[in-house]
């Protein structure tokens, strides 16, 4: 299955929205998306918690990690806006 090419900023917005929709994580303020090159597996990305706001930081970090795991098979980071750098 082919992944959807998406900019880091678009992906961060999607992950943050998904995290904020989780009960107890509504106040999470910021997450980060990091491009990762895994030897033997290729390029992927990782989501991490930057600012939990007033949400419990352990819960928020867990939800960010799970959300990243859920969305990783669907999206690939591109440096170009959608349509210009499709994978």
N, CA and C atoms as an extended XYZ file, in Angstrom:
261
Properties=species:S:1:pos:R:3:atomname:S:1:resname:S:1:resid:I:1 pbc="F F F"
N         0.844       -1.177        0.000 N   UNK     1
C         0.000        0.000        0.000 CA  UNK     1
C         0.884        1.233        0.000 C   UNK     1
N         0.565        2.168       -0.845 N   UNK     2
C         1.336        3.391       -0.970 CA  UNK     2
C         0.901        4.409        0.092 C   UNK     2
N         1.884        5.128        0.609 N   UNK     3
C         1.612        6.134        1.640 CA  UNK     3
C         1.259        7.466        0.993 C   UNK     3
N         0.492        8.269        1.692 N   UNK     4
C         0.137        9.601        1.247 CA  UNK     4
C         1.276       10.545        1.614 C   UNK     4
N         1.785       11.292        0.628 N   UNK     5
C         2.839       12.270        0.887 CA  UNK     5
C         2.220       13.496        1.554 C   UNK     5
N         2.855       13.948        2.627 N   UNK     6
C         2.315       15.054        3.409 CA  UNK     6
C         3.488       15.834        4.002 C   UNK     6
N         3.349       17.149        4.102 N   UNK     7
C         4.431       17.929        4.691 CA  UNK     7
C         4.481       17.691        6.198 C   UNK     7
N         5.617       17.973        6.781 N   UNK     8
C         5.794       17.814        8.226 CA  UNK     8
C         4.762       18.658        8.978 C   UNK     8
N         4.489       19.858        8.492 N   UNK     9
C         3.538       20.749        9.150 CA  UNK     9
C         2.113       20.192        9.092 C   UNK     9
N         1.726       19.659        7.929 N   UNK    10
C         0.399       19.059        7.792 CA  UNK    10
C         0.261       17.837        8.691 C   UNK    10
N         1.300       17.035        8.730 N   UNK    11
C         1.290       15.830        9.561 CA  UNK    11
C         1.209       16.201       11.037 C   UNK    11
N         1.970       17.208       11.450 N   UNK    12
C         1.930       17.652       12.845 CA  UNK    12
C         0.523       18.108       13.217 C   UNK    12
N        -0.135       18.825       12.318 N   UNK    13
C        -1.499       19.292       12.584 CA  UNK    13
C        -2.461       18.103       12.716 C   UNK    13
N        -2.319       17.088       11.859 N   UNK    14
C        -3.175       15.900       11.930 CA  UNK    14
C        -2.958       15.133       13.236 C   UNK    14
N        -1.702       14.937       13.600 N   UNK    15
C        -1.400       14.195       14.819 CA  UNK    15
C        -1.890       14.968       16.036 C   UNK    15
N        -1.644       16.276       16.073 N   UNK    16
C        -2.091       17.088       17.203 CA  UNK    16
C        -3.615       17.053       17.332 C   UNK    16
N        -4.325       17.172       16.232 N   UNK    17
C        -5.792       17.125       16.274 CA  UNK    17
C        -6.272       15.770       16.797 C   UNK    17
N        -5.636       14.691       16.354 N   UNK    18
C        -6.021       13.360       16.826 CA  UNK    18
C        -5.741       13.207       18.319 C   UNK    18
N        -4.611       13.723       18.776 N   UNK    19
C        -4.269       13.649       20.199 CA  UNK    19
C        -5.259       14.462       21.021 C   UNK    19
N        -5.566       15.671       20.562 N   UNK    20
C        -6.483       16.541       21.303 CA  UNK    20
C        -7.907       15.990       21.357 C   UNK    20
N        -8.250       15.089       20.447 N   UNK    21
C        -9.591       14.494       20.467 CA  UNK    21
C        -9.699       13.385       21.519 C   UNK    21
N        -8.575       12.976       22.091 N   UNK    22
C        -8.548       11.929       23.110 CA  UNK    22
C        -8.908       12.532       24.464 C   UNK    22
N        -9.790       11.872       25.195 N   UNK    23
C       -10.195       12.361       26.511 CA  UNK    23
C        -8.987       12.529       27.423 C   UNK    23
N        -8.858       13.715       28.000 N   UNK    24
C        -7.746       14.024       28.891 CA  UNK    24
C        -6.580       14.711       28.189 C   UNK    24
N        -6.628       14.767       26.858 N   UNK    25
C        -5.527       15.374       26.096 CA  UNK    25
C        -5.973       16.612       25.320 C   UNK    25
N        -7.126       17.117       25.630 N   UNK    26
C        -7.674       18.260       24.905 CA  UNK    26
C        -6.775       19.486       24.978 C   UNK    26
N        -5.981       19.607       26.033 N   UNK    27
C        -5.169       20.800       26.257 CA  UNK    27
C        -3.717       20.653       25.789 C   UNK    27
N        -3.386       19.544       25.139 N   UNK    28
C        -2.035       19.377       24.595 CA  UNK    28
C        -1.797       20.507       23.596 C   UNK    28
N        -0.646       21.171       23.723 N   UNK    29
C        -0.366       22.342       22.901 CA  UNK    29
C         0.517       22.058       21.694 C   UNK    29
N         1.502       21.178       21.845 N   UNK    30
C         2.448       21.016       20.735 CA  UNK    30
C         3.063       19.621       20.710 C   UNK    30
N         3.203       19.118       19.492 N   UNK    31
C         3.921       17.876       19.255 CA  UNK    31
C         4.969       18.163       18.184 C   UNK    31
N         5.922       17.275       18.051 N   UNK    32
C         6.945       17.417       17.018 CA  UNK    32
C         6.959       16.170       16.153 C   UNK    32
N         7.239       16.370       14.881 N   UNK    33
C         7.398       15.270       13.937 CA  UNK    33
C         8.859       15.255       13.511 C   UNK    33
N         9.499       14.110       13.665 N   UNK    34
C        10.902       13.960       13.304 CA  UNK    34
C        11.022       12.919       12.203 C   UNK    34
N        11.708       13.288       11.123 N   UNK    35
C        11.985       12.325       10.065 CA  UNK    35
C        13.048       11.359       10.570 C   UNK    35
N        12.878       10.074       10.263 N   UNK    36
C        13.795        9.037       10.734 CA  UNK    36
C        14.156        8.145        9.561 C   UNK    36
N        15.443        7.807        9.449 N   UNK    37
C        15.893        6.862        8.439 CA  UNK    37
C        16.362        5.606        9.162 C   UNK    37
N        15.609        4.529        9.033 N   UNK    38
C        15.926        3.271        9.704 CA  UNK    38
C        16.716        2.402        8.742 C   UNK    38
N        17.916        2.042        9.144 N   UNK    39
C        18.786        1.217        8.311 CA  UNK    39
C        18.062       -0.091        7.969 C   UNK    39
N        18.002       -0.371        6.690 N   UNK    40
C        17.375       -1.605        6.239 CA  UNK    40
C        15.873       -1.506        6.034 C   UNK    40
N        15.253       -0.445        6.563 N   UNK    41
C        13.801       -0.303        6.421 CA  UNK    41
C        13.394        0.935        5.638 C   UNK    41
N        14.252        1.940        5.598 N   UNK    42
C        13.943        3.158        4.854 CA  UNK    42
C        13.484        4.295        5.736 C   UNK    42
N        12.865        5.263        5.095 N   UNK    43
C        12.448        6.481        5.783 CA  UNK    43
C        11.089        6.324        6.444 C   UNK    43
N        10.957        6.939        7.592 N   UNK    44
C         9.703        6.977        8.314 CA  UNK    44
C         9.695        8.252        9.154 C   UNK    44
N         8.842        8.350       10.124 N   UNK    45
C         8.777        9.520       10.992 CA  UNK    45
C         8.347        9.092       12.383 C   UNK    45
N         8.559       10.003       13.323 N   UNK    46
C         8.249        9.744       14.724 CA  UNK    46
C         7.564       10.992       15.293 C   UNK    46
N         6.518       10.800       16.071 N   UNK    47
C         5.833       11.913       16.745 CA  UNK    47
C         6.224       11.910       18.216 C   UNK    47
N         6.464       13.099       18.760 N   UNK    48
C         6.790       13.190       20.184 CA  UNK    48
C         6.118       14.408       20.802 C   UNK    48
N         5.891       14.321       22.085 N   UNK    49
C         5.242       15.384       22.843 CA  UNK    49
C         6.244       16.495       23.136 C   UNK    49
N         5.844       17.741       22.871 N   UNK    50
C         6.685       18.898       23.183 CA  UNK    50
C         6.102       19.657       24.365 C   UNK    50
N         4.788       19.943       24.314 N   UNK    51
C         4.138       20.718       25.368 CA  UNK    51
C         2.768       20.113       25.653 C   UNK    51
N         2.614       19.533       26.843 N   UNK    52
C         1.353       18.882       27.194 CA  UNK    52
C         0.296       19.865       27.667 C   UNK    52
N         0.640       21.154       27.750 N   UNK    53
C        -0.324       22.114       28.270 CA  UNK    53
C        -0.668       21.730       29.695 C   UNK    53
N        -1.942       21.687       30.005 N   UNK    54
C        -2.377       21.292       31.341 CA  UNK    54
C        -2.775       19.816       31.409 C   UNK    54
N        -2.569       19.096       30.317 N   UNK    55
C        -2.883       17.662       30.291 CA  UNK    55
C        -1.807       16.893       31.048 C   UNK    55
N        -2.173       15.738       31.575 N   UNK    56
C        -1.205       14.862       32.238 CA  UNK    56
C        -0.133       14.479       31.213 C   UNK    56
N         1.127       14.770       31.518 N   UNK    57
C         2.191       14.572       30.531 CA  UNK    57
C         2.414       13.097       30.187 C   UNK    57
N         2.259       12.196       31.142 N   UNK    58
C         2.434       10.768       30.842 CA  UNK    58
C         1.328       10.249       29.939 C   UNK    58
N         0.100       10.647       30.218 N   UNK    59
C        -1.020       10.256       29.361 CA  UNK    59
C        -0.830       10.839       27.969 C   UNK    59
N        -0.489       12.128       27.892 N   UNK    60
C        -0.325       12.796       26.596 CA  UNK    60
C         0.786       12.139       25.786 C   UNK    60
N         1.912       11.831       26.414 N   UNK    61
C         3.020       11.189       25.697 CA  UNK    61
C         2.603        9.818       25.168 C   UNK    61
N         1.845        9.083       25.953 N   UNK    62
C         1.366        7.775       25.534 CA  UNK    62
C         0.419        7.889       24.338 C   UNK    62
N        -0.476        8.858       24.392 N   UNK    63
C        -1.432        9.057       23.293 CA  UNK    63
C        -0.707        9.519       22.031 C   UNK    63
N         0.279       10.391       22.169 N   UNK    64
C         1.059       10.832       21.009 CA  UNK    64
C         1.763        9.638       20.374 C   UNK    64
N         2.384        8.812       21.186 N   UNK    65
C         3.095        7.628       20.691 CA  UNK    65
C         2.135        6.690       19.955 C   UNK    65
N         0.972        6.412       20.557 N   UNK    66
C        -0.003        5.510       19.933 CA  UNK    66
C        -0.571        6.108       18.648 C   UNK    66
N        -0.844        7.398       18.664 N   UNK    67
C        -1.368        8.070       17.470 CA  UNK    67
C        -0.347        8.000       16.339 C   UNK    67
N         0.921        8.242       16.662 N   UNK    68
C         1.974        8.122       15.654 CA  UNK    68
C         2.047        6.723       15.081 C   UNK    68
N         1.974        5.726       15.947 N   UNK    69
C         1.999        4.334       15.496 CA  UNK    69
C         0.813        4.020       14.587 C   UNK    69
N        -0.347        4.583       14.914 N   UNK    70
C        -1.550        4.340       14.113 CA  UNK    70
C        -1.474        5.014       12.742 C   UNK    70
N        -0.888        6.224       12.679 N   UNK    71
C        -0.872        6.998       11.433 CA  UNK    71
C         0.361        6.745       10.564 C   UNK    71
N         1.423        6.216       11.144 N   UNK    72
C         2.672        6.023       10.391 CA  UNK    72
C         2.495        5.198        9.112 C   UNK    72
N         1.704        4.129        9.106 N   UNK    73
C         1.554        3.364        7.867 CA  UNK    73
C         0.823        4.122        6.751 C   UNK    73
N         0.156        5.207        7.099 N   UNK    74
C        -0.651        5.944        6.135 CA  UNK    74
C         0.083        7.119        5.494 C   UNK    74
N         0.997        7.765        6.231 N   UNK    75
C         1.603        9.008        5.763 CA  UNK    75
C         3.120        8.938        5.661 C   UNK    75
N         3.660        9.619        4.642 N   UNK    76
C         5.108        9.770        4.456 CA  UNK    76
C         5.403       11.261        4.347 C   UNK    76
N         6.465       11.708        5.003 N   UNK    77
C         6.832       13.124        4.975 CA  UNK    77
C         7.437       13.486        3.629 C   UNK    77
N         7.005       14.621        3.107 N   UNK    78
C         7.585       15.193        1.902 CA  UNK    78
C         7.946       16.639        2.195 C   UNK    78
N         8.897       17.159        1.473 N   UNK    79
C         9.275       18.563        1.646 CA  UNK    79
C         8.442       19.471        0.758 C   UNK    79
N         7.645       18.872       -0.119 N   UNK    80
C         6.836       19.631       -1.071 CA  UNK    80
C         5.370       19.578       -0.680 C   UNK    80
N         4.631       20.664       -0.958 N   UNK    81
C         3.177       20.606       -0.721 CA  UNK    81
C         2.568       19.456       -1.505 C   UNK    81
N         1.484       18.918       -1.010 N   UNK    82
C         0.829       17.790       -1.630 CA  UNK    82
C         0.596       18.044       -3.117 C   UNK    82
N         0.878       17.048       -3.922 N   UNK    83
C         0.705       17.166       -5.365 CA  UNK    83
C         2.012       17.438       -6.081 C   UNK    83
N         2.984       18.066       -5.401 N   UNK    84
C         4.258       18.392       -6.034 CA  UNK    84
C         5.300       17.313       -5.820 C   UNK    84
N         5.190       16.545       -4.729 N   UNK    85
C         6.221       15.561       -4.421 CA  UNK    85
C         5.642       14.226       -4.032 C   UNK    85
N         4.571       13.798       -4.711 N   UNK    86
C         3.920       12.537       -4.384 CA  UNK    86
C         4.917       11.392       -4.437 C   UNK    86
N         4.780       10.468       -3.507 N   UNK    87
C         5.656        9.296       -3.476 CA  UNK    87
C         5.169        8.242       -4.428 C   UNK    87
